[in-house]
Amino acid sequence: MKILHTSDWHIGKVLKGQSRIGEQRDALAQVVEVAQAESPDLVIVAGDLYDTAAPTPEATRLVTRALTALRRTGAQVVAIGGNHDNGPALDALRPWAEAAGVVLRGSVRDSPADHVLDGTTADGEPWRLIALPFLSQRYAVRAVEMYELTAAEAVQTYADHVGRLLRRLAEGFDGADRVHLVTAHLTVAGARTGGGEREAHTVLNYAVPATVFPSTAHYVALGHLHRAQTVSGPCPIRYSGSPLAVDFGEEENTPSVTIVEVGTHRAATVREVPITAAAPLRTVRGTLAELAELADQTAWLRVYVREAPRAGLREEVQELLPRALEVRIDPELLPNPGTARTVRRAGRSPRELFADYLDSRGHADDGVRELFDELYEEATR
């Protein structure tokens, strides 16, 4: 069977105040085009459909239309909730999803059967998929208790709970006449983060070893880390990565989806299909004169300007580079904070303290001091 594996769409994500809904629409349209060209039997969307638990109507419309378009390619479609999604809100869409022929699992339910899905390809090859949405640490304990496993202890780790859940759900992974699949939204220890993930959910307390996945699985489709990568483990395990870079920390990633071909007697083979619809993200450095040579950039830019700090510098950079979303002084030009002198504060005016701060940052522009004086006078009238 053939699978299209994608994740971490983060629809509705705003970058430094810049809406990218048009780029997100184009990226998902290209994902649909890949599905039309590849004719997969199954499409798996492994979480983080949205960037926020309260998506806008426009974001909701875009995601539901994309899922519907993927289903219309003839593929069976399964999507799970991620840590950015509102699981119960996704579950509220299940009546719509069922009518559209899409399987949607937003959060862990109290029936194991709700997360074990069976299907058959057009060629008659049966498959079984464990669909495990993102679990918070607190809810992982509840989920273990719901399935009446060994009593949960407060000191047990998140990985213990996730591993026990997967073992319970994989009890039906037997026999050699069916393709066994898993999709989940979590961090596997040793995998490389993509740069834009929510840090609280990628730290050690939320990491699980690859050994939590059953060795009888033919393929594990993961979401959460935005860098496409294969993870070593007891079975084929892979992150598809995001179809577009969502933050400047991801500028070195290659946005893509993963195409998987696997069978009961055929080891999984994977290949990346790049998704190029969204503008890339780039970090550039230079003086104003050097930056002027980059005026034709089509990427969204983070700029480290090699000029002394002064009032209006940001505006000058953005006039040269209209697609500069973030402008900072190059850190190499700033004083080392460890060498800053200790400033006496008692008995000194705010003007004197602010002047000392500017001196410590190498900011010699008198215009900034004058602006501070005007603001201070207005605030203290």
C-alpha positions in Angstrom: 0.0 0.0 0.0 1.0 3.6 -0.5 0.7 6.3 2.3 1.0 10.1 2.1 2.3 11.2 5.6 2.1 14.8 6.5 1.8 16.8 9.8 2.3 20.1 11.5 0.4 22.4 9.2 0.0 25.1 11.8 -2.7 26.8 9.9 -3.3 30.3 11.2 0.3 30.8 12.3 1.3 34.5 12.2 5.0 35.3 11.8 6.1 38.5 13.5 2.7 40.0 12.9 2.6 38.9 9.2 -0.4 36.7 8.3 0.6 33.8 6.0 -2.8 32.3 5.4 -2.4 32.7 1.7 0.9 30.8 1.7 -0.6 28.1 4.0 -3.5 27.8 1.5 -1.0 27.4 -1.4 1.1 24.8 0.6 -2.0 22.7 1.3 -3.1 23.0 -2.3 0.3 21.6 -3.3 -0.1 18.7 -0.8 -3.4 17.9 -2.5 -1.6 18.0 -5.9 0.9 15.5 -4.6 -1.9 13.2 -3.4 -3.5 13.5 -6.8 -0.2 12.6 -8.6 0.8 9.8 -6.2 -2.7 8.2 -5.7 -2.0 7.0 -2.1 -4.3 4.5 -0.4 -4.1 6.4 2.9 -3.3 10.0 3.9 -2.2 10.5 7.5 -2.1 13.9 9.1 -0.2 13.5 12.3 -1.3 16.5 14.3 -1.0 20.2 14.7 -3.5 21.0 12.0 -3.9 24.5 13.6 -1.4 26.8 15.3 -3.8 27.7 18.1 -6.5 26.0 20.2 -8.9 28.8 19.1 -8.4 28.9 15.3 -10.1 31.6 13.2 -13.1 30.8 11.0 -10.7 31.3 8.0 -8.2 28.7 9.4 -11.0 26.3 10.1 -12.4 26.6 6.6 -8.9 26.1 5.1 -8.2 22.9 7.1 -11.7 21.3 6.5 -11.5 22.1 2.8 -8.0 20.6 2.6 -9.1 17.4 4.4 -12.1 17.1 2.1 -9.9 17.7 -1.0 -7.5 14.9 0.1 -10.4 12.6 0.6 -11.7 13.4 -2.9 -8.4 12.1 -4.4 -9.7 8.6 -3.5 -7.4 8.1 -0.5 -8.7 7.3 3.0 -7.8 10.2 5.3 -7.0 10.0 9.0 -6.1 13.1 11.0 -5.2 13.4 14.7 -4.9 16.3 17.2 -1.5 17.7 18.2 -0.4 19.8 21.1 -1.4 23.1 19.4 -4.9 21.8 18.5 -8.0 21.8 20.7 -8.7 18.1 20.9 -12.3 18.3 22.1 -13.0 21.0 19.4 -11.7 18.6 16.8 -13.8 15.8 18.2 -16.8 18.1 17.9 -16.2 18.1 14.1 -16.4 14.3 13.9 -20.0 14.3 12.5 -18.8 16.6 9.7 -15.7 14.5 9.2 -17.6 11.2 9.1 -20.0 12.7 6.5 -17.0 13.8 4.4 -15.4 10.4 4.7 -12.5 11.6 6.9 -11.5 10.0 10.2 -10.7 12.6 12.9 -9.4 11.9 16.3 -8.8 15.0 18.4 -8.2 13.6 21.8 -8.0 10.2 23.6 -11.4 8.7 24.3 -12.4 6.2 26.9 -12.7 3.3 24.4 -9.5 1.7 23.0 -11.5 0.7 19.9 -12.0 4.4 19.1 -8.2 4.6 18.4 -7.8 1.3 16.4 -8.9 1.8 12.8 -9.2 -0.9 10.2 -9.3 -0.4 6.5 -8.6 -2.0 3.1 -6.9 -0.6 0.1 -8.5 -0.6 -3.4 -6.4 -3.7 -4.2 -7.8 -5.5 -1.2 -4.8 -5.2 1.2 -6.1 -4.9 4.8 -4.5 -2.5 7.2 -4.9 -1.5 10.9 -3.9 1.9 12.3 -3.4 3.0 15.9 -4.3 6.7 16.0 -3.0 8.4 19.2 -3.5 12.2 19.5 -1.2 14.3 21.7 -1.4 13.5 25.4 -0.5 16.0 28.1 1.3 14.6 31.1 -1.8 15.0 33.3 -4.1 13.3 30.8 -1.7 10.5 30.1 -2.3 9.3 33.7 -6.1 9.5 33.2 -5.8 7.6 29.9 -4.0 4.8 31.6 -6.6 4.6 34.3 -9.4 4.6 31.8 -8.0 1.5 30.1 -7.7 -0.3 33.4 -4.0 -1.0 33.2 -1.7 -1.3 36.1 -2.4 1.4 38.7 -0.8 4.7 37.8 1.8 6.0 40.2 2.5 9.7 40.5 6.2 9.1 40.1 5.9 7.3 36.9 7.2 9.1 33.8 5.2 10.3 30.8 7.1 7.8 28.7 5.8 4.9 30.9 2.2 5.9 30.4 2.5 6.4 26.6 4.3 3.1 26.3 1.6 1.2 28.2 -1.1 2.8 26.1 0.6 1.8 22.9 1.1 -1.7 24.1 -2.6 -1.9 25.0 -3.7 -0.6 21.6 -1.3 -2.8 19.7 -2.6 -6.0 21.2 -4.3 -6.7 17.9 -1.1 -6.4 15.9 -0.9 -10.1 15.1 -1.0 -12.1 12.0 1.0 -11.6 8.8 -1.9 -10.8 6.5 -2.4 -7.1 7.5 -0.3 -3.9 7.4 0.2 -2.6 10.9 0.5 1.2 11.3 0.8 3.8 14.1 0.4 7.5 14.1 1.1 9.7 17.1 2.0 13.3 18.0 5.0 13.3 20.4 8.7 13.7 20.8 11.0 10.6 20.4 14.2 10.9 22.4 17.2 11.4 20.1 15.2 13.0 17.3 16.2 16.5 16.1 13.8 19.4 16.7 12.9 21.5 13.7 13.4 24.9 15.5 9.8 26.1 15.8 8.2 23.7 18.1 6.6 24.7 21.4 9.6 24.1 23.7 7.5 23.0 26.8 6.3 19.9 24.9 9.7 18.9 23.4 11.7 18.8 26.7 12.9 15.6 28.3 9.7 15.2 30.4 7.7 14.8 27.2 10.2 12.6 25.3 9.6 8.9 24.8 12.1 6.3 23.7 11.6 4.7 20.3 11.1 1.4 22.1 7.5 2.4 23.0 6.4 1.5 19.5 5.6 -2.1 18.7 8.1 -4.1 16.8 5.2 -5.6 14.8 4.4 -2.1 13.3 5.3 -1.8 9.6 5.4 2.0 9.8 5.0 4.7 12.4 3.9 8.1 11.2 4.8 10.9 13.7 4.0 14.5 14.0 5.3 17.2 16.4 8.9 17.8 15.3 9.1 20.0 12.2 12.2 18.5 10.6 11.6 15.5 8.3 13.7 12.6 9.6 13.8 8.9 10.2 14.3 7.7 13.7 16.0 4.5 14.7 13.8 2.0 16.5 12.3 -1.4 16.6 10.3 -0.6 13.4 10.3 2.1 10.7 9.6 5.4 12.5 9.5 8.8 10.7 8.6 12.4 11.2 7.2 14.0 8.0 8.1 17.5 9.0 6.0 20.6 8.2 5.0 21.5 4.7 6.2 25.0 5.3 8.7 26.7 7.7 6.7 28.2 10.5 9.5 30.1 12.3 13.0 31.5 11.5 14.4 28.6 13.5 13.3 26.3 10.7 14.9 28.1 7.8 17.3 25.2 7.1 14.5 22.6 7.0 13.2 21.4 3.6 9.3 21.6 3.8 8.0 18.3 2.4 5.5 15.4 2.7 6.6 11.8 2.9 5.4 9.1 0.5 5.6 5.6 2.0 5.3 2.3 0.2 4.9 -0.7 2.5 3.3 -4.2 2.5 2.9 -7.2 4.8 5.9 -8.7 3.1 7.6 -5.5 1.9 9.7 -3.3 4.1 8.7 0.3 4.2 10.4 2.6 1.7 10.1 6.4 2.1 10.8 9.4 -0.1 10.3 13.1 0.5 8.3 15.2 -1.9 9.3 18.9 -1.4 6.5 21.5 -0.9 7.7 24.7 -2.4 4.6 26.9 -2.4 5.3 29.0 0.7 8.0 31.7 0.7 11.2 30.5 2.4 12.6 32.1 5.6 16.1 33.6 5.6 18.5 35.3 8.0 20.7 37.9 6.5 23.5 40.1 7.9 25.2 43.3 6.7 25.6 47.0 6.7 22.9 49.1 5.1 25.0 49.2 1.9 25.3 45.4 1.9 21.6 44.9 2.7 20.7 47.2 -0.2 22.1 44.6 -2.6 19.5 42.1 -1.3 16.5 44.2 -2.3 15.1 41.6 -4.7 14.6 39.0 -1.9 11.4 37.0 -2.2 11.9 35.3 1.2 10.7 36.6 4.5 13.7 38.0 6.3 15.2 38.2 9.7 17.9 40.9 9.5 20.9 41.4 11.7 22.1 44.9 10.8 25.8 45.8 11.2 25.3 49.4 12.2 25.5 51.3 15.4 22.1 51.5 17.1 20.2 54.7 16.3 16.6 56.0 16.1 14.9 55.1 12.8 17.4 52.3 11.9 14.6 49.7 11.7 12.6 51.9 9.3 15.7 52.4 7.1 16.2 48.6 6.9 12.5 47.9 6.1 12.6 50.6 3.4 15.4 48.7 1.8 13.9 45.3 2.5 10.1 45.4 2.7 10.0 41.7 3.5 12.1 42.1 6.7 9.9 40.9 9.5 12.5 41.1 12.2 15.3 43.6 12.5 18.0 43.5 15.1 21.5 44.8 15.7 24.1 42.1 14.9 25.0 40.6 18.3 28.7 40.9 17.5 28.4 44.7 17.6 26.8 44.7 21.1 28.8 44.9 24.3 29.3 41.6 26.2 26.7 41.7 29.0 29.3 40.0 31.3 31.6 43.0 31.0 28.9 45.6 31.9 29.8 47.8 34.8 27.6 47.9 37.9 25.4 51.0 37.9 24.4 52.8 41.1 20.6 53.2 41.0 19.7 54.7 44.4 18.9 58.5 44.2 19.3 58.7 40.4 16.6 59.9 38.0 15.0 57.8 35.3 16.8 60.0 32.7 20.2 59.2 34.2 19.4 55.5 34.4 18.2 55.3 30.8 21.3 57.2 29.7 23.5 54.6 31.5 21.6 51.8 29.8 22.2 53.4 26.3 25.9 53.7 27.1 26.0 50.1 28.2 24.5 49.0 24.8 26.7 51.2 22.7 23.8 53.4 21.7 25.2 56.9 21.1 22.2 58.4 19.3 21.1 61.6 21.1 17.7 61.4 19.3 16.7 58.4 21.4 17.6 60.2 24.6 15.4 63.2 23.5 12.5 60.9 22.7 12.8 59.3 26.2 12.8 62.8 27.8 9.6 63.7 25.9 7.9 60.5 26.9 9.0 60.8 30.5 7.7 64.4 30.7 4.4 63.4 29.2 4.0 60.4 31.5 4.8 62.4 34.7 2.7 65.6 34.1 
